[in-house]
Amino acid sequence: MAEIVNLRRVRKRIDREKAAERAGQNRVLHGMPKAERTLLAAEKNKSDRTLDQHRLETGEGE
């Protein structure tokens, strides 16, 4: 005899699986979160400023 299945539960499970798949695709498309992007940009700016502050002025190229 066939197994009894609650159609509402099956439908919800399928919807959750589709939503999880869409979420995975969106994560790939949109990359990292905004907070992480801003943190990375701030760290890059700080390292650039620090590097520029330690640059030696030789007077060449003038």
PyMOL Python script that loads the backbone (N, CA, C, O; Angstrom):
from pymol import cmd

cmd.read_pdbstr("""\
ATOM      1  N   MET A   1       0.831  -1.178   0.000  1.00  0.00           N
ATOM      2  CA  MET A   1       0.000   0.000   0.000  1.00  0.00           C
ATOM      3  C   MET A   1       0.881   1.250   0.000  1.00  0.00           C
ATOM      4  O   MET A   1       2.003   1.221   0.507  1.00  0.00           O
ATOM      5  N   ALA A   2       0.385   2.321  -0.555  1.00  0.00           N
ATOM      6  CA  ALA A   2       1.146   3.554  -0.705  1.00  0.00           C
ATOM      7  C   ALA A   2       1.297   4.278   0.628  1.00  0.00           C
ATOM      8  O   ALA A   2       0.486   4.119   1.540  1.00  0.00           O
ATOM      9  N   GLU A   3       2.342   5.065   0.713  1.00  0.00           N
ATOM     10  CA  GLU A   3       2.597   5.840   1.924  1.00  0.00           C
ATOM     11  C   GLU A   3       1.682   7.068   1.935  1.00  0.00           C
ATOM     12  O   GLU A   3       1.487   7.707   0.900  1.00  0.00           O
ATOM     13  N   ILE A   4       1.125   7.397   3.095  1.00  0.00           N
ATOM     14  CA  ILE A   4       0.253   8.560   3.229  1.00  0.00           C
ATOM     15  C   ILE A   4       1.139   9.795   3.351  1.00  0.00           C
ATOM     16  O   ILE A   4       2.064   9.826   4.162  1.00  0.00           O
ATOM     17  N   VAL A   5       0.850  10.810   2.541  1.00  0.00           N
ATOM     18  CA  VAL A   5       1.674  12.011   2.498  1.00  0.00           C
ATOM     19  C   VAL A   5       0.783  13.225   2.733  1.00  0.00           C
ATOM     20  O   VAL A   5      -0.290  13.350   2.142  1.00  0.00           O
ATOM     21  N   ASN A   6       1.243  14.111   3.599  1.00  0.00           N
ATOM     22  CA  ASN A   6       0.536  15.364   3.821  1.00  0.00           C
ATOM     23  C   ASN A   6       0.987  16.335   2.734  1.00  0.00           C
ATOM     24  O   ASN A   6       2.140  16.766   2.718  1.00  0.00           O
ATOM     25  N   LEU A   7       0.084  16.673   1.836  1.00  0.00           N
ATOM     26  CA  LEU A   7       0.446  17.502   0.687  1.00  0.00           C
ATOM     27  C   LEU A   7       0.906  18.898   1.098  1.00  0.00           C
ATOM     28  O   LEU A   7       1.777  19.480   0.450  1.00  0.00           O
ATOM     29  N   ARG A   8       0.332  19.434   2.161  1.00  0.00           N
ATOM     30  CA  ARG A   8       0.727  20.766   2.620  1.00  0.00           C
ATOM     31  C   ARG A   8       2.188  20.758   3.053  1.00  0.00           C
ATOM     32  O   ARG A   8       2.935  21.682   2.729  1.00  0.00           O
ATOM     33  N   ARG A   9       2.598  19.732   3.777  1.00  0.00           N
ATOM     34  CA  ARG A   9       3.995  19.634   4.225  1.00  0.00           C
ATOM     35  C   ARG A   9       4.944  19.449   3.047  1.00  0.00           C
ATOM     36  O   ARG A   9       6.029  20.031   3.022  1.00  0.00           O
ATOM     37  N   VAL A  10       4.542  18.652   2.088  1.00  0.00           N
ATOM     38  CA  VAL A  10       5.385  18.427   0.913  1.00  0.00           C
ATOM     39  C   VAL A  10       5.541  19.727   0.131  1.00  0.00           C
ATOM     40  O   VAL A  10       6.637  20.066  -0.315  1.00  0.00           O
ATOM     41  N   ARG A  11       4.435  20.450  -0.030  1.00  0.00           N
ATOM     42  CA  ARG A  11       4.475  21.721  -0.751  1.00  0.00           C
ATOM     43  C   ARG A  11       5.394  22.719  -0.047  1.00  0.00           C
ATOM     44  O   ARG A  11       6.189  23.400  -0.694  1.00  0.00           O
ATOM     45  N   LYS A  12       5.282  22.802   1.277  1.00  0.00           N
ATOM     46  CA  LYS A  12       6.138  23.721   2.033  1.00  0.00           C
ATOM     47  C   LYS A  12       7.615  23.322   1.932  1.00  0.00           C
ATOM     48  O   LYS A  12       8.489  24.182   1.823  1.00  0.00           O
ATOM     49  N   ARG A  13       7.885  22.013   1.969  1.00  0.00           N
ATOM     50  CA  ARG A  13       9.267  21.546   1.859  1.00  0.00           C
ATOM     51  C   ARG A  13       9.847  21.906   0.501  1.00  0.00           C
ATOM     52  O   ARG A  13      10.995  22.342   0.408  1.00  0.00           O
ATOM     53  N   ILE A  14       9.062  21.727  -0.547  1.00  0.00           N
ATOM     54  CA  ILE A  14       9.519  22.066  -1.900  1.00  0.00           C
ATOM     55  C   ILE A  14       9.771  23.567  -2.014  1.00  0.00           C
ATOM     56  O   ILE A  14      10.759  23.988  -2.616  1.00  0.00           O
ATOM     57  N   ASP A  15       8.867  24.385  -1.430  1.00  0.00           N
ATOM     58  CA  ASP A  15       9.053  25.834  -1.460  1.00  0.00           C
ATOM     59  C   ASP A  15      10.326  26.241  -0.724  1.00  0.00           C
ATOM     60  O   ASP A  15      11.052  27.120  -1.188  1.00  0.00           O
ATOM     61  N   ARG A  16      10.605  25.613   0.418  1.00  0.00           N
ATOM     62  CA  ARG A  16      11.830  25.931   1.170  1.00  0.00           C
ATOM     63  C   ARG A  16      13.071  25.561   0.374  1.00  0.00           C
ATOM     64  O   ARG A  16      14.053  26.303   0.373  1.00  0.00           O
ATOM     65  N   GLU A  17      13.033  24.428  -0.299  1.00  0.00           N
ATOM     66  CA  GLU A  17      14.182  24.011  -1.105  1.00  0.00           C
ATOM     67  C   GLU A  17      14.421  24.974  -2.264  1.00  0.00           C
ATOM     68  O   GLU A  17      15.564  25.320  -2.562  1.00  0.00           O
ATOM     69  N   LYS A  18      13.337  25.409  -2.919  1.00  0.00           N
ATOM     70  CA  LYS A  18      13.476  26.377  -4.018  1.00  0.00           C
ATOM     71  C   LYS A  18      14.011  27.710  -3.499  1.00  0.00           C
ATOM     72  O   LYS A  18      14.853  28.340  -4.140  1.00  0.00           O
ATOM     73  N   ALA A  19      13.517  28.137  -2.335  1.00  0.00           N
ATOM     74  CA  ALA A  19      13.981  29.400  -1.759  1.00  0.00           C
ATOM     75  C   ALA A  19      15.464  29.312  -1.393  1.00  0.00           C
ATOM     76  O   ALA A  19      16.212  30.269  -1.591  1.00  0.00           O
ATOM     77  N   ALA A  20      15.880  28.180  -0.868  1.00  0.00           N
ATOM     78  CA  ALA A  20      17.292  28.009  -0.511  1.00  0.00           C
ATOM     79  C   ALA A  20      18.157  28.034  -1.762  1.00  0.00           C
ATOM     80  O   ALA A  20      19.254  28.593  -1.743  1.00  0.00           O
ATOM     81  N   GLU A  21      17.686  27.447  -2.833  1.00  0.00           N
ATOM     82  CA  GLU A  21      18.442  27.457  -4.085  1.00  0.00           C
ATOM     83  C   GLU A  21      18.559  28.879  -4.643  1.00  0.00           C
ATOM     84  O   GLU A  21      19.628  29.289  -5.093  1.00  0.00           O
ATOM     85  N   ARG A  22      17.452  29.622  -4.609  1.00  0.00           N
ATOM     86  CA  ARG A  22      17.483  31.021  -5.070  1.00  0.00           C
ATOM     87  C   ARG A  22      18.420  31.853  -4.209  1.00  0.00           C
ATOM     88  O   ARG A  22      19.144  32.705  -4.723  1.00  0.00           O
ATOM     89  N   ALA A  23      18.411  31.611  -2.895  1.00  0.00           N
ATOM     90  CA  ALA A  23      19.290  32.356  -1.994  1.00  0.00           C
ATOM     91  C   ALA A  23      20.751  32.080  -2.315  1.00  0.00           C
ATOM     92  O   ALA A  23      21.578  32.992  -2.293  1.00  0.00           O
ATOM     93  N   GLY A  24      21.066  30.840  -2.611  1.00  0.00           N
ATOM     94  CA  GLY A  24      22.436  30.497  -2.982  1.00  0.00           C
ATOM     95  C   GLY A  24      22.866  31.192  -4.256  1.00  0.00           C
ATOM     96  O   GLY A  24      23.994  31.675  -4.358  1.00  0.00           O
ATOM     97  N   GLN A  25      21.969  31.243  -5.230  1.00  0.00           N
ATOM     98  CA  GLN A  25      22.285  31.938  -6.483  1.00  0.00           C
ATOM     99  C   GLN A  25      22.479  33.423  -6.239  1.00  0.00           C
ATOM    100  O   GLN A  25      23.375  34.033  -6.822  1.00  0.00           O
ATOM    101  N   ASN A  26      21.650  34.019  -5.381  1.00  0.00           N
ATOM    102  CA  ASN A  26      21.786  35.444  -5.079  1.00  0.00           C
ATOM    103  C   ASN A  26      23.083  35.738  -4.341  1.00  0.00           C
ATOM    104  O   ASN A  26      23.706  36.776  -4.562  1.00  0.00           O
ATOM    105  N   ARG A  27      23.493  34.824  -3.461  1.00  0.00           N
ATOM    106  CA  ARG A  27      24.763  35.040  -2.757  1.00  0.00           C
ATOM    107  C   ARG A  27      25.922  35.056  -3.736  1.00  0.00           C
ATOM    108  O   ARG A  27      26.863  35.835  -3.584  1.00  0.00           O
ATOM    109  N   VAL A  28      25.852  34.208  -4.725  1.00  0.00           N
ATOM    110  CA  VAL A  28      26.914  34.175  -5.730  1.00  0.00           C
ATOM    111  C   VAL A  28      26.872  35.451  -6.563  1.00  0.00           C
ATOM    112  O   VAL A  28      27.915  36.033  -6.862  1.00  0.00           O
ATOM    113  N   LEU A  29      25.673  35.889  -6.937  1.00  0.00           N
ATOM    114  CA  LEU A  29      25.547  37.072  -7.795  1.00  0.00           C
ATOM    115  C   LEU A  29      25.963  38.347  -7.085  1.00  0.00           C
ATOM    116  O   LEU A  29      26.636  39.194  -7.674  1.00  0.00           O
ATOM    117  N   HIS A  30      25.579  38.492  -5.847  1.00  0.00           N
ATOM    118  CA  HIS A  30      25.774  39.768  -5.161  1.00  0.00           C
ATOM    119  C   HIS A  30      26.991  39.795  -4.258  1.00  0.00           C
ATOM    120  O   HIS A  30      27.292  40.833  -3.667  1.00  0.00           O
ATOM    121  N   GLY A  31      27.681  38.708  -4.138  1.00  0.00           N
ATOM    122  CA  GLY A  31      28.945  38.700  -3.395  1.00  0.00           C
ATOM    123  C   GLY A  31      28.791  38.867  -1.910  1.00  0.00           C
ATOM    124  O   GLY A  31      27.897  38.281  -1.300  1.00  0.00           O
ATOM    125  N   MET A  32      29.657  39.663  -1.324  1.00  0.00           N
ATOM    126  CA  MET A  32      29.714  39.797   0.125  1.00  0.00           C
ATOM    127  C   MET A  32      28.738  40.862   0.629  1.00  0.00           C
ATOM    128  O   MET A  32      28.297  41.713  -0.143  1.00  0.00           O
ATOM    129  N   PRO A  33      28.400  40.818   1.918  1.00  0.00           N
ATOM    130  CA  PRO A  33      27.479  41.791   2.501  1.00  0.00           C
ATOM    131  C   PRO A  33      28.071  43.196   2.499  1.00  0.00           C
ATOM    132  O   PRO A  33      29.287  43.376   2.424  1.00  0.00           O
ATOM    133  N   LYS A  34      27.192  44.177   2.581  1.00  0.00           N
ATOM    134  CA  LYS A  34      27.613  45.569   2.524  1.00  0.00           C
ATOM    135  C   LYS A  34      28.570  45.903   3.672  1.00  0.00           C
ATOM    136  O   LYS A  34      29.553  46.615   3.466  1.00  0.00           O
ATOM    137  N   ALA A  35      28.299  45.404   4.862  1.00  0.00           N
ATOM    138  CA  ALA A  35      29.165  45.685   6.003  1.00  0.00           C
ATOM    139  C   ALA A  35      30.580  45.168   5.745  1.00  0.00           C
ATOM    140  O   ALA A  35      31.563  45.827   6.084  1.00  0.00           O
ATOM    141  N   GLU A  36      30.668  44.001   5.152  1.00  0.00           N
ATOM    142  CA  GLU A  36      31.978  43.434   4.853  1.00  0.00           C
ATOM    143  C   GLU A  36      32.688  44.246   3.768  1.00  0.00           C
ATOM    144  O   GLU A  36      33.898  44.459   3.844  1.00  0.00           O
ATOM    145  N   ARG A  37      31.933  44.702   2.753  1.00  0.00           N
ATOM    146  CA  ARG A  37      32.529  45.532   1.697  1.00  0.00           C
ATOM    147  C   ARG A  37      33.055  46.842   2.259  1.00  0.00           C
ATOM    148  O   ARG A  37      34.158  47.265   1.913  1.00  0.00           O
ATOM    149  N   THR A  38      32.272  47.498   3.132  1.00  0.00           N
ATOM    150  CA  THR A  38      32.717  48.776   3.691  1.00  0.00           C
ATOM    151  C   THR A  38      33.923  48.580   4.598  1.00  0.00           C
ATOM    152  O   THR A  38      34.828  49.415   4.615  1.00  0.00           O
ATOM    153  N   LEU A  39      33.945  47.480   5.356  1.00  0.00           N
ATOM    154  CA  LEU A  39      35.086  47.201   6.210  1.00  0.00           C
ATOM    155  C   LEU A  39      36.340  46.988   5.375  1.00  0.00           C
ATOM    156  O   LEU A  39      37.405  47.505   5.712  1.00  0.00           O
ATOM    157  N   LEU A  40      36.223  46.243   4.307  1.00  0.00           N
ATOM    158  CA  LEU A  40      37.357  45.990   3.422  1.00  0.00           C
ATOM    159  C   LEU A  40      37.855  47.288   2.785  1.00  0.00           C
ATOM    160  O   LEU A  40      39.062  47.506   2.677  1.00  0.00           O
ATOM    161  N   ALA A  41      36.921  48.153   2.363  1.00  0.00           N
ATOM    162  CA  ALA A  41      37.310  49.432   1.768  1.00  0.00           C
ATOM    163  C   ALA A  41      38.012  50.315   2.799  1.00  0.00           C
ATOM    164  O   ALA A  41      38.999  50.977   2.477  1.00  0.00           O
ATOM    165  N   ALA A  42      37.510  50.330   4.039  1.00  0.00           N
ATOM    166  CA  ALA A  42      38.134  51.144   5.088  1.00  0.00           C
ATOM    167  C   ALA A  42      39.537  50.652   5.397  1.00  0.00           C
ATOM    168  O   ALA A  42      40.450  51.456   5.584  1.00  0.00           O
ATOM    169  N   GLU A  43      39.715  49.341   5.453  1.00  0.00           N
ATOM    170  CA  GLU A  43      41.045  48.788   5.714  1.00  0.00           C
ATOM    171  C   GLU A  43      42.010  49.126   4.578  1.00  0.00           C
ATOM    172  O   GLU A  43      43.179  49.422   4.823  1.00  0.00           O
ATOM    173  N   LYS A  44      41.526  49.084   3.342  1.00  0.00           N
ATOM    174  CA  LYS A  44      42.373  49.420   2.196  1.00  0.00           C
ATOM    175  C   LYS A  44      42.772  50.892   2.241  1.00  0.00           C
ATOM    176  O   LYS A  44      43.931  51.228   2.002  1.00  0.00           O
ATOM    177  N   ASN A  45      41.809  51.777   2.549  1.00  0.00           N
ATOM    178  CA  ASN A  45      42.121  53.207   2.644  1.00  0.00           C
ATOM    179  C   ASN A  45      43.150  53.473   3.731  1.00  0.00           C
ATOM    180  O   ASN A  45      44.071  54.265   3.534  1.00  0.00           O
ATOM    181  N   LYS A  46      43.002  52.818   4.874  1.00  0.00           N
ATOM    182  CA  LYS A  46      43.939  53.019   5.969  1.00  0.00           C
ATOM    183  C   LYS A  46      45.336  52.549   5.580  1.00  0.00           C
ATOM    184  O   LYS A  46      46.326  53.220   5.871  1.00  0.00           O
ATOM    185  N   SER A  47      45.414  51.400   4.927  1.00  0.00           N
ATOM    186  CA  SER A  47      46.734  50.906   4.541  1.00  0.00           C
ATOM    187  C   SER A  47      47.363  51.813   3.476  1.00  0.00           C
ATOM    188  O   SER A  47      48.575  52.026   3.487  1.00  0.00           O
ATOM    189  N   ASP A  48      46.555  52.343   2.563  1.00  0.00           N
ATOM    190  CA  ASP A  48      47.076  53.271   1.555  1.00  0.00           C
ATOM    191  C   ASP A  48      47.599  54.550   2.195  1.00  0.00           C
ATOM    192  O   ASP A  48      48.662  55.051   1.825  1.00  0.00           O
ATOM    193  N   ARG A  49      46.833  55.083   3.171  1.00  0.00           N
ATOM    194  CA  ARG A  49      47.289  56.299   3.851  1.00  0.00           C
ATOM    195  C   ARG A  49      48.579  56.045   4.618  1.00  0.00           C
ATOM    196  O   ARG A  49      49.486  56.877   4.595  1.00  0.00           O
ATOM    197  N   THR A  50      48.669  54.916   5.291  1.00  0.00           N
ATOM    198  CA  THR A  50      49.874  54.583   6.048  1.00  0.00           C
ATOM    199  C   THR A  50      51.071  54.445   5.117  1.00  0.00           C
ATOM    200  O   THR A  50      52.166  54.907   5.436  1.00  0.00           O
ATOM    201  N   LEU A  51      50.868  53.819   3.985  1.00  0.00           N
ATOM    202  CA  LEU A  51      51.948  53.657   3.021  1.00  0.00           C
ATOM    203  C   LEU A  51      52.394  55.017   2.479  1.00  0.00           C
ATOM    204  O   LEU A  51      53.592  55.265   2.340  1.00  0.00           O
ATOM    205  N   ASP A  52      51.442  55.895   2.172  1.00  0.00           N
ATOM    206  CA  ASP A  52      51.787  57.224   1.664  1.00  0.00           C
ATOM    207  C   ASP A  52      52.524  58.047   2.717  1.00  0.00           C
ATOM    208  O   ASP A  52      53.397  58.841   2.369  1.00  0.00           O
ATOM    209  N   GLN A  53      52.196  57.877   3.981  1.00  0.00           N
ATOM    210  CA  GLN A  53      52.858  58.634   5.042  1.00  0.00           C
ATOM    211  C   GLN A  53      54.315  58.212   5.206  1.00  0.00           C
ATOM    212  O   GLN A  53      55.136  59.009   5.661  1.00  0.00           O
ATOM    213  N   HIS A  54      54.645  56.997   4.850  1.00  0.00           N
ATOM    214  CA  HIS A  54      56.006  56.505   5.013  1.00  0.00           C
ATOM    215  C   HIS A  54      56.830  56.607   3.735  1.00  0.00           C
ATOM    216  O   HIS A  54      57.961  56.125   3.683  1.00  0.00           O
ATOM    217  N   ARG A  55      56.272  57.227   2.717  1.00  0.00           N
ATOM    218  CA  ARG A  55      56.984  57.366   1.450  1.00  0.00           C
ATOM    219  C   ARG A  55      58.102  58.400   1.606  1.00  0.00           C
ATOM    220  O   ARG A  55      57.910  59.445   2.226  1.00  0.00           O
ATOM    221  N   LEU A  56      59.247  58.101   1.048  1.00  0.00           N
ATOM    222  CA  LEU A  56      60.380  59.013   1.109  1.00  0.00           C
ATOM    223  C   LEU A  56      60.333  59.955  -0.090  1.00  0.00           C
ATOM    224  O   LEU A  56      60.114  59.522  -1.222  1.00  0.00           O
ATOM    225  N   GLU A  57      60.538  61.234   0.166  1.00  0.00           N
ATOM    226  CA  GLU A  57      60.587  62.234  -0.900  1.00  0.00           C
ATOM    227  C   GLU A  57      62.042  62.411  -1.291  1.00  0.00           C
ATOM    228  O   GLU A  57      62.847  62.900  -0.498  1.00  0.00           O
ATOM    229  N   THR A  58      62.385  62.013  -2.516  1.00  0.00           N
ATOM    230  CA  THR A  58      63.781  62.096  -2.942  1.00  0.00           C
ATOM    231  C   THR A  58      64.057  63.337  -3.778  1.00  0.00           C
ATOM    232  O   THR A  58      65.220  63.703  -3.949  1.00  0.00           O
ATOM    233  N   GLY A  59      63.045  63.986  -4.298  1.00  0.00           N
ATOM    234  CA  GLY A  59      63.254  65.158  -5.120  1.00  0.00           C
ATOM    235  C   GLY A  59      63.474  64.831  -6.581  1.00  0.00           C
ATOM    236  O   GLY A  59      63.647  65.742  -7.391  1.00  0.00           O
ATOM    237  N   GLU A  60      63.472  63.582  -6.935  1.00  0.00           N
ATOM    238  CA  GLU A  60      63.630  63.181  -8.336  1.00  0.00           C
ATOM    239  C   GLU A  60      62.319  63.402  -9.082  1.00  0.00           C
ATOM    240  O   GLU A  60      61.242  63.373  -8.486  1.00  0.00           O
ATOM    241  N   GLY A  61      62.421  63.619 -10.375  1.00  0.00           N
ATOM    242  CA  GLY A  61      61.242  63.782 -11.208  1.00  0.00           C
ATOM    243  C   GLY A  61      60.717  65.195 -11.234  1.00  0.00           C
ATOM    244  O   GLY A  61      59.663  65.442 -11.821  1.00  0.00           O
ATOM    245  N   GLU A  62      61.406  66.122 -10.626  1.00  0.00           N
ATOM    246  CA  GLU A  62      60.958  67.521 -10.648  1.00  0.00           C
ATOM    247  C   GLU A  62      61.653  68.304 -11.722  1.00  0.00           C
ATOM    248  O   GLU A  62      61.395  69.498 -11.880  1.00  0.00           O
TER     249      GLU A  62
END
""", "prot")
cmd.dss("prot")
cmd.show_as("cartoon", "prot")
cmd.util.cbc("prot")
cmd.orient("prot")
